Amino acid sequence: MIILSELGKLIMEVIVQSLGFKAGAELENYVAEKLGKLDKRIPEVVRANVMLFIGPESQPDNKHCEIRLEMPGNDPFVKKNGTTWELAIVEAVDALENIVRKSKDKLQDRRP
């Protein structure tokens, strides 16, 4: 578990789980760094649950990343895969950013 904070203020809690392998500190810090950038754009996020696992060896894109953001309202969830962990993580964070941005745009369109 990684807790991101800024000037003594809690920003977001990042929980990284790895299934079938031991994620190193470097990979966990990479996840926290990417999600920290997302938190600056979406301050409502309370917690990010990240699950990393390896798919079948027969597939070239067998590195899977699932991220669920816990925030008021619906919790956005994405699952992406790639040839490397970094690629899968970046794609998942980008997809989450798009989901949240679209939902915010819908809310603004509904307001009179």
GROMACS elastic network, one bead per residue, 0.5 to 0.9 nm:
[ bonds ]
;  ai    aj funct       b0    kb
    1    13     6  0.71750   500
    1    14     6  0.57594   500
    1    16     6  0.62136   500
    1    17     6  0.86873   500
    1    28     6  0.88409   500
    2    12     6  0.85676   500
    2    13     6  0.59804   500
    2    15     6  0.62897   500
    2    16     6  0.79161   500
    2    28     6  0.81266   500
    2    29     6  0.82582   500
    2    32     6  0.71225   500
    3    10     6  0.73690   500
    3    11     6  0.75651   500
    3    12     6  0.60474   500
    3    14     6  0.59703   500
    3    15     6  0.84492   500
    3    32     6  0.85342   500
    4     9     6  0.87650   500
    4    10     6  0.64274   500
    4    11     6  0.54368   500
    4    12     6  0.52843   500
    4    13     6  0.61178   500
    4    14     6  0.74506   500
    4    32     6  0.75911   500
    4    36     6  0.71413   500
    5     8     6  0.61461   500
    5     9     6  0.53789   500
    5    12     6  0.70331   500
    5    13     6  0.87461   500
    6     9     6  0.52317   500
    6    10     6  0.66474   500
    6    11     6  0.67035   500
    7    10     6  0.84984   500
   10    13     6  0.79836   500
   11    36     6  0.83946   500
   11    39     6  0.74279   500
   11    40     6  0.88774   500
   11    43     6  0.76980   500
   11    45     6  0.81089   500
   11    46     6  0.73585   500
   11    47     6  0.88675   500
   12    35     6  0.87971   500
   12    36     6  0.78449   500
   12    39     6  0.72692   500
   12    43     6  0.86438   500
   12    45     6  0.65591   500
   12    46     6  0.52111   500
   12    47     6  0.53746   500
   12    48     6  0.73243   500
   13    45     6  0.88752   500
   13    46     6  0.65444   500
   13    48     6  0.62316   500
   13    49     6  0.84711   500
   14    31     6  0.83850   500
   14    32     6  0.65938   500
   14    35     6  0.80478   500
   14    46     6  0.89694   500
   14    47     6  0.58364   500
   14    49     6  0.61537   500
   14    50     6  0.73469   500
   15    47     6  0.76276   500
   15    48     6  0.61647   500
   15    50     6  0.59397   500
   15    51     6  0.83228   500
   16    23     6  0.85524   500
   16    28     6  0.67271   500
   16    31     6  0.80549   500
   16    32     6  0.88797   500
   16    48     6  0.83449   500
   16    49     6  0.62944   500
   16    51     6  0.59346   500
   16    52     6  0.75610   500
   17    22     6  0.89292   500
   17    23     6  0.80080   500
   17    49     6  0.79024   500
   17    50     6  0.61345   500
   17    52     6  0.61867   500
   17    53     6  0.85020   500
   18    21     6  0.60675   500
   18    22     6  0.62563   500
   18    23     6  0.60055   500
   18    50     6  0.84029   500
   18    51     6  0.57893   500
   18    53     6  0.57690   500
   18    54     6  0.88835   500
   19    22     6  0.76594   500
   19    23     6  0.88541   500
   19    51     6  0.74609   500
   19    52     6  0.62960   500
   19    54     6  0.74447   500
   20    52     6  0.89023   500
   20    53     6  0.64484   500
   20    54     6  0.69757   500
   21    52     6  0.88935   500
   21    53     6  0.75514   500
   21    54     6  0.81052   500
   23    26     6  0.80944   500
   23    27     6  0.62132   500
   23    28     6  0.67753   500
   23    52     6  0.83576   500
   24    27     6  0.54527   500
   24    28     6  0.64171   500
   24    29     6  0.86779   500
   25    28     6  0.50578   500
   25    29     6  0.59819   500
   25    30     6  0.84891   500
   26    29     6  0.51446   500
   26    30     6  0.61862   500
   26    31     6  0.87817   500
   27    31     6  0.63482   500
   27    32     6  0.87076   500
   27    85     6  0.80189   500
   27    86     6  0.81527   500
   28    31     6  0.51365   500
   28    32     6  0.62657   500
   28    33     6  0.86286   500
   29    33     6  0.60130   500
   29    34     6  0.86448   500
   30    33     6  0.50653   500
   30    34     6  0.63063   500
   30    35     6  0.86095   500
   30    86     6  0.78000   500
   30    89     6  0.87164   500
   31    34     6  0.53353   500
   31    35     6  0.61553   500
   31    36     6  0.84157   500
   31    50     6  0.82756   500
   31    86     6  0.83215   500
   31    89     6  0.68933   500
   31    90     6  0.86875   500
   32    35     6  0.51417   500
   32    36     6  0.58204   500
   32    37     6  0.86856   500
   33    36     6  0.50161   500
   33    37     6  0.65577   500
   33    38     6  0.88925   500
   34    37     6  0.53859   500
   34    38     6  0.66234   500
   34    39     6  0.89083   500
   34    89     6  0.79513   500
   34    90     6  0.72235   500
   34    93     6  0.71370   500
   35    39     6  0.61504   500
   35    40     6  0.88400   500
   35    48     6  0.79509   500
   35    93     6  0.69016   500
   36    40     6  0.66016   500
   37    40     6  0.53976   500
   37    41     6  0.70549   500
   37    42     6  0.89830   500
   38    41     6  0.53676   500
   38    42     6  0.61616   500
   38    43     6  0.84217   500
   38    93     6  0.72936   500
   38    94     6  0.86117   500
   38    96     6  0.86470   500
   38    97     6  0.69459   500
   39    43     6  0.53384   500
   39    44     6  0.78737   500
   39    45     6  0.66322   500
   40    43     6  0.59298   500
   41    97     6  0.83446   500
   42    45     6  0.63245   500
   42    97     6  0.81937   500
   42   100     6  0.79287   500
   42   101     6  0.87467   500
   43    46     6  0.81913   500
   44    70     6  0.87445   500
   44    71     6  0.58459   500
   44    72     6  0.70427   500
   45    48     6  0.75526   500
   45    69     6  0.64786   500
   45    70     6  0.59501   500
   45    72     6  0.77420   500
   46    69     6  0.75572   500
   46    70     6  0.56423   500
   46    71     6  0.55377   500
   46    72     6  0.84069   500
   47    68     6  0.83488   500
   47    69     6  0.59673   500
   47    70     6  0.50697   500
   47    71     6  0.72458   500
   48    67     6  0.67202   500
   48    68     6  0.57838   500
   48    70     6  0.61173   500
   48    71     6  0.89982   500
   49    66     6  0.80282   500
   49    67     6  0.56064   500
   49    68     6  0.51973   500
   49    69     6  0.64587   500
   49    70     6  0.78615   500
   50    65     6  0.70245   500
   50    66     6  0.56710   500
   50    68     6  0.66549   500
   50    69     6  0.87298   500
   51    64     6  0.80932   500
   51    65     6  0.57916   500
   51    66     6  0.50764   500
   51    67     6  0.64763   500
   51    68     6  0.88486   500
   52    63     6  0.74701   500
   52    64     6  0.57239   500
   52    66     6  0.65240   500
   52    67     6  0.88742   500
   52    85     6  0.81650   500
   52    89     6  0.89709   500
   53    62     6  0.83631   500
   53    63     6  0.63007   500
   53    64     6  0.53314   500
   53    65     6  0.67471   500
   53    66     6  0.86626   500
   54    57     6  0.80823   500
   54    62     6  0.55772   500
   54    64     6  0.59810   500
   54    65     6  0.89301   500
   55    58     6  0.85363   500
   55    59     6  0.74626   500
   55    61     6  0.80251   500
   55    63     6  0.62174   500
   55    64     6  0.67459   500
   55    81     6  0.89379   500
   56    59     6  0.58553   500
   56    60     6  0.87121   500
   56    61     6  0.89599   500
   56    62     6  0.60935   500
   57    60     6  0.72405   500
   57    61     6  0.88119   500
   57    62     6  0.65469   500
   58    61     6  0.89837   500
   58    62     6  0.80613   500
   59    62     6  0.55546   500
   60    63     6  0.86064   500
   60    82     6  0.79342   500
   60    83     6  0.61579   500
   61    64     6  0.79298   500
   61    81     6  0.59401   500
   61    84     6  0.76671   500
   61    88     6  0.89219   500
   62    81     6  0.64875   500
   62    82     6  0.64088   500
   62    83     6  0.63338   500
   62    84     6  0.82335   500
   63    80     6  0.84738   500
   63    81     6  0.53628   500
   63    82     6  0.54241   500
   63    83     6  0.60259   500
   63    84     6  0.60482   500
   63    85     6  0.58308   500
   63    87     6  0.88675   500
   63    88     6  0.68093   500
   64    79     6  0.71211   500
   64    80     6  0.58378   500
   64    82     6  0.67111   500
   64    83     6  0.89594   500
   64    84     6  0.88680   500
   64    85     6  0.74267   500
   64    88     6  0.63837   500
   64    89     6  0.84003   500
   65    78     6  0.81666   500
   65    79     6  0.57126   500
   65    80     6  0.54063   500
   65    81     6  0.60468   500
   65    82     6  0.85484   500
   65    85     6  0.75728   500
   65    88     6  0.58153   500
   65    89     6  0.60294   500
   65    91     6  0.89673   500
   65    92     6  0.69451   500
   66    77     6  0.73146   500
   66    78     6  0.56724   500
   66    80     6  0.64869   500
   66    81     6  0.86596   500
   66    88     6  0.89181   500
   66    89     6  0.83616   500
   66    92     6  0.72261   500
   67    76     6  0.82174   500
   67    77     6  0.57015   500
   67    78     6  0.55395   500
   67    79     6  0.66080   500
   67    80     6  0.88292   500
   67    89     6  0.86804   500
   67    92     6  0.69385   500
   67    93     6  0.79037   500
   67    96     6  0.82269   500
   68    75     6  0.65117   500
   68    76     6  0.57833   500
   68    78     6  0.66926   500
   68    79     6  0.89460   500
   68    96     6  0.86930   500
   69    75     6  0.54995   500
   69    76     6  0.56013   500
   69    77     6  0.65963   500
   69    96     6  0.83086   500
   70    73     6  0.86459   500
   70    74     6  0.79930   500
   70    75     6  0.51815   500
   70    76     6  0.75177   500
   71    74     6  0.70580   500
   71    75     6  0.59332   500
   71    76     6  0.83885   500
   72    75     6  0.75080   500
   76    96     6  0.67965   500
   76    99     6  0.71590   500
   76   100     6  0.73772   500
   77    92     6  0.89798   500
   77    96     6  0.71828   500
   77    99     6  0.89426   500
   78    92     6  0.60796   500
   78    93     6  0.83830   500
   78    95     6  0.69936   500
   78    96     6  0.66154   500
   79    88     6  0.86439   500
   79    92     6  0.64515   500
   80    88     6  0.55785   500
   80    89     6  0.75169   500
   80    91     6  0.64913   500
   80    92     6  0.55188   500
   80    95     6  0.87493   500
   81    84     6  0.82372   500
   81    85     6  0.80778   500
   81    87     6  0.77458   500
   81    89     6  0.81111   500
   81    91     6  0.80240   500
   81    92     6  0.82948   500
   82    85     6  0.67913   500
   82    86     6  0.81648   500
   82    87     6  0.56425   500
   82    89     6  0.84834   500
   82    91     6  0.84196   500
   83    86     6  0.86542   500
   83    87     6  0.69630   500
   83    88     6  0.75024   500
   84    87     6  0.53691   500
   84    88     6  0.64502   500
   84    89     6  0.87373   500
   85    88     6  0.52134   500
   85    89     6  0.60992   500
   85    90     6  0.86050   500
   86    89     6  0.51535   500
   86    90     6  0.61266   500
   86    91     6  0.85850   500
   87    90     6  0.52509   500
   87    91     6  0.61693   500
   87    92     6  0.85964   500
   88    91     6  0.52474   500
   88    92     6  0.61695   500
   88    93     6  0.87142   500
   89    92     6  0.51338   500
   89    93     6  0.61889   500
   89    94     6  0.85845   500
   90    93     6  0.52052   500
   90    94     6  0.61099   500
   90    95     6  0.85525   500
   91    94     6  0.51485   500
   91    95     6  0.61068   500
   91    96     6  0.86300   500
   92    95     6  0.51140   500
   92    96     6  0.61985   500
   92    97     6  0.86470   500
   93    96     6  0.50854   500
   93    97     6  0.61964   500
   93    98     6  0.87254   500
   94    97     6  0.50940   500
   94    98     6  0.63413   500
   94    99     6  0.87529   500
   95    98     6  0.51379   500
   95    99     6  0.62510   500
   95   100     6  0.87466   500
   96    99     6  0.50634   500
   96   100     6  0.61930   500
   96   101     6  0.84600   500
   97   100     6  0.53278   500
   97   101     6  0.60276   500
   97   102     6  0.85646   500
   98   101     6  0.50946   500
   98   102     6  0.60675   500
   98   103     6  0.85977   500
   99   102     6  0.52910   500
   99   103     6  0.62906   500
   99   104     6  0.87074   500
  100   103     6  0.51370   500
  100   104     6  0.61556   500
  100   105     6  0.85824   500
  101   104     6  0.51312   500
  101   105     6  0.61574   500
  101   106     6  0.86909   500
  102   105     6  0.50135   500
  102   106     6  0.62393   500
  102   107     6  0.87326   500
  103   106     6  0.50920   500
  103   107     6  0.63637   500
  103   108     6  0.87711   500
  104   107     6  0.51066   500
  104   108     6  0.62874   500
  104   109     6  0.86716   500
  105   108     6  0.51055   500
  105   109     6  0.61633   500
  105   110     6  0.87515   500
  106   109     6  0.50808   500
  106   110     6  0.63788   500
  106   111     6  0.89760   500
  107   110     6  0.52608   500
  107   111     6  0.66466   500
  108   111     6  0.53708   500
  108   112     6  0.85004   500
  109   112     6  0.77613   500
